[in-house]
Amino acid sequence: MSEITKESIRQNIWTYMEENNISSFPRPVFNRIPNFKGAEQACCKVLLLREFQTAGTVKVNPDKPQQHARFLTLEANKTLLVPTPRLRSGLFNKITPPPNPSKHVLRICSSSEGVKSYSSKVGLNSKVTVDVVIIGSVAVSLNGRRIGKGEGYADMEFAMMATMGAVNSNTPVITTVHDCQVMESIPDELFGEHDVPVDIIVTPTRIIRCETPFPKPTCILWSLLTDEKLNKIPILRILKEMEKSNH
């Protein structure tokens, strides 16, 4: 029996999605948050959630399967925040469509092109409150354990937002995935306190409210970050300085 790791779970899901033709462009899905057939239906189900309906500001990851969630956020006239690609130049960008946009323009705004053309950076010291976080996943368990593609950006973004005061332990985290990405359980020992659990799993066919007993990150765990990571993501150094001056 081979050892179960986050990586073995990822490889199993990616392989299953490719072999069963569940994945959509961009393919192959290996090393990505997989775009899946039915991604738009799953995003449409997010509209049914009271957490989304009452939210003013929604942060959505920039991956392809959550593009429709970005579109629906803009269409509902909510503030849309999208993480800066690989966090190179900041934490997130606010997407601001032009006045009286058509659906076509909103679709452009919700694509990767929109982040380039219709966005402005949100400063680390801006007093922003994020009401809902929507993220992609490679695998999720019924009790809210989440595995991403392995680079740790979603976890890091949440920790950064917590450091800024933009989110707290009650901020709902929603993931949209294909049914085949939902697992009965994932071993607890694979996770640390930096891992973000999810509260609600939305698939093309169902909405699952996780009875998640796991706490969300409240700060950046500096001891886990390599010098390489700190050099790749300059805003981490800025946040570190901010933390020092706040204490």
N, C-alpha and C positions, 0 to 999 in steps of 0.2 A: 504494500500500500504506500504510494508516494505521499510525501508530506504535503499538507494543505498550506498554501501561502496565498497572500494577496495576488502574487504574480500567477500562480497556477490557476486561481479562480478567473483572473482576467483572460488568460490564454484559452481557457475552456469556453468562456462566453464568446469571445471574439471568433474562435473557431466554429462554434455552433452557429453563430449568426451568419458567417460567411458560407458555411456548408449548406445551410437551409435557406439561403437567399433572403434573409430577413433584413439585411442591411441595404441602405441606399447610398447614393453619392454623399461624401467621398469614400471610395473603396480602394483597397481593402480597409476594414475597420480596425485592424491591429494598431495598437498604440494611440488610439483616438477614443474620445467619448463617442460611441458608435451612433451614427445616424440610422434610424430604424424605420421600417415600413409602419406607418401608423403614427409617426411622430406628431403630425398636425392634429390628429384626433386626440392624442394625449394632451397636447397643449390646450385644445378647446375645452377639455374637461376641467382644466385649472380654473376656467371662468366660473365654474359651479361652486368653487370653494369660497366660503365666507371670508377666509383669510385674504384671498386675492381681491374679492369685491370691496372690502373695507380699506384696502391698502392705498396709500397715497404715493409712496415711493417703493419701487420694486427693483431689485438687483437681479439680473439674469446673466448667466455665463454666456460667452461669445460663441459657443459651439453650434454647429448646423442643426442638430435635432431640437434645440431650444429657440430656433429662429422665429417660429410662429408664436411662441410665448412673448418674445420681444415685440412682435407686430401687435399682438392683442393688448399688451400693456400700453403701447402708444395709442392704439385705437380707442382704448378706454380712457384716454386723456390722463394717464398716470405718469409720474416722473420715472423714466427708465434710466437706470445706471448699468453700465456694462464694464467689466474689468478691462483695464488697459492690457493689450496683448502681452503676455509674459511679464506683466507688471514693470515693463522697462522704464516707462516715463511717468508713472504715477499709479494710483490705486484704481480709480475708475473714471470713466467718461460719462457725462450726462448727454443723452441723445436728445437733441432739440429739433424737431421737424420744422420746416418753414410754415408760415401762417396758412390756414385752411388747406391742409395737405389732402391729396387724393389717396385712396387706398394704395395705388401704385407707388406713390412717394413714400408712404409709410412702410411699404414692403422693402423699398430701397434702404430706408432708415434702419430697418431691423436686420439688414444683412451686414456682412463684414465691411462692405463699401460704406455703409451708413456711419459706422464708427469713425471712418476716416473723414467723411464729408460733412456730417451733421452733428458733431459732438464737441463738447468743451470739457476740459479737465476739471475734476472736482478736487480741490486742495485738501491736504490731510488735516488742516485745521478748520475745515468748513464744518458747520454744525448741521450735518445731515443725519436724518434718522431713516434707516431702512426698515420698512414695515414687513417685507417678505423677501426671502432669498429663494431664487429658483436655480437649481443646478442640475447638470447632467451627471450621469454615473455610468460605470461599467457594470457594477453589480450592487444590489441592495438586498438586505434581509428584511423579513417581515417586522422585526423589532427595531429597524432603523439604522442598522449598521450599513455604512456606505463605502464602496471601493471605487476610486476614480481611476484615471489612466496611469497614475503612478508618479506624477511629478509634484503633487502636493499643493498645486496652486489654489484650489478651492478651499482647502483647509487654511492655507496662509492668508487668503483674502478675508476669511471670516475672522481670523485672529486679529488681522489689521483693523477690520471694521470695529471689533470689540475694543481694541486699544483706542480708537478714535471716539468711542462712545456711540457709534452708528447702529450697533446691534447689541442685544443682550441675550441672556439664556432663554428668554421667552419669544425671541424672534423666530417665526415659523420658517423652517427650511423644507422646501418642496422639491422633489426630483421627478422628472418625466422619463420613463424608460419603457422598453418593450416588456411584455409579460415574461419572456424567457430570461430577462435579467433579474427577476425577483427570485430570491432564494429563501427557502424555509428558515435557514439560519446560517450564520457565518461565525466561526470560532472567535470568541471574545478576545483571546490572547493575541490575535493579529492586530489589535487596535491600541492606540495610546491616547493620552489626553488631548493631543493636538488634532485628532480626527473629528471631523464634523459629522454628527449623526443627522438623519433626516426624520422629519415629523410626519410627512405625507408623501406617499408614493402614488404617482398617477400613471396609469398605463392606458393603452387604447381601449381597454375593456373595463377597467375598474379603478376605484379610488381606495387606497388602503391607508388608514390612519394608524401609524405605528405607536404602540404603547412604549415609546422609547425611554428606557431608564437611564440613558447615558447623558452626561452633561456636555454642553457645548463649550468650545474653547473660550476663555475669558481674556486671554492675553497671548502675546507671542512667546513661545518657549525658546528663548534665545539659545539655550544649551543644545538644541537640536539642529541649529542652523550652521552649516559649514561656511568657511570663509568664501568659498566659491559662490555659494548662494547669496551671501551678503554683497559680493562684488557684482553679481549678475543683476541684483535687484536693489538699485541705489536707494529707493525710498525706504527700505528697511533700516538703513543707517539713520535716515531722518527721523523715523519713528522711534528709534532707540534713543536719540537725543531728546525727543519730545517726552519720552517716558522718564528719562533722567530728570528733566526740568520740572516734571509734574510731581516728583516725589520729594 
